[in-house]
Each structure stands twice: as structure tokens, then as C-alpha cells.
Amino acid sequence: MSLKRRFIWGAIVLLLIIVYIWKIEPVRRERQALDAAIRWARLAPIPTGATQIHATKHDAFTWSAVYLSFHAPQADINAFIASSPGLSGIRPELLSPQHMYLPRSTKPHLKEEDLEKEERHIYFRDDVVTNDARWFDPTIRFRGRLYQVPESNSVTYGEVIVDDLRHIVYIHEDSE
């Protein structure tokens, strides 16, 4: 084989590797994250009518975290919740303007006497979401539901947050 042919074949192989890394690997990793979220918390499959599905998984030495979100019609979201074995029998915490779900970075630094009235809201850690998950913003200011995923062999912490106004489901799970 001539040097020119080797060079061409080498360039083709390199191009295929680049395409795999940029296009195929992110899709595969997103699919793995989605599968992990469903399996860990024993959730129903994502509704077929869901759109704007995003998922990411972060792995560290001793833990993993999964973030997932999707948009769906309200009836599909309700069916998803109802058919998820991991959420069976769990009463959601209802969210409203009087009881919001907010990023911790927005929590005001209050005096001791003002803390009690501020504790009516729930604050989630927004400092752990990385650039590849900017779509994960489960802030609820108006109408929504918060389901706490029970701890199990797979999940050490988990939440399913439903934004009933925008018809978005957010899922966050940690596993050790």
C-alpha cells in the first residue's frame, strides 16, 4: 500500500473517531443517563408524547448523579407519575407562590427572626448542575409538585419535580 493510501485511510479513520466522539457518544451517554434515571427510581418509561428530552449523568469516584427533564402534555405527565412503581403511594408536596421550589443561590441571608417565615420555601442545590445541564432548572414559583424518591439500594437521594404550569418533569437522583 502506498504512502498516499495509508494517509487517506488514516485520515478517514481519524474522521470517523471524531464523528463518534462529537455526535454518537453524547447520544449514547444521554441514553445511559435516561435509562439509569428510570431504573434507579423505578419510574415508568418516558411518555411517548414527550418532547425536549434531556438527560445527563455525572460519575465520581464514590457517587453518581442523574439529571433528566422532559416536556409532555399534562395527561401524559399524570399517567407517568401514576404508573411509576417507585412513586406509588407517595404524596407529593404541593408547590405554589406561598411554597416555592427555588435555587439555593437565591436564598436570602436573613436574620434569625426572619428565618422562620423564609423556611416556607424549599431550596435545591443549584451549584452542582454543570454547563452540560443548563437545561435543568426545576424552579417552581407558581404551581407544581415535588415527589421525594424513597431511598433504596440504587438511590440515596431523589426527587421528581413536576412543573404543572409549563408541563415539564425534572428528575434528579444521587446514587452511591
C-alpha angles and dihedrals in degrees: 000000000000124000091247092055092048090052092050092048091047090051091049092050091047091050091051091051091051092049090050093051096046102036114017103034095056090051091049092048091048090051090050090051092049092049091048092051092051094044099042096052096032093240128167118257115279108272114265089232092057119122136185092035113184129175136169135174126205118200125195131171096274106015146031131209128200126199121189136168137174140170119230141155113277093249090054091049092050091048090049091053093044094049096045108105091201091061096044111132094005115132112215123231105241116231125208141145087285093050110029133177105227140171112265090231088069094053108118121232100241137184116257093258092055096049095083095061091043092054089073087087128068119231123205127199107261095169094078097059108099132208093271089061103046087130088068104093109137093177109150117191102157121021129356150110133246119205118190110216109225116246113257141156088286104036127050092174131006144162137186110201120192119198100204093186098054096026096237129141119207122192125190123177134171124200133184 
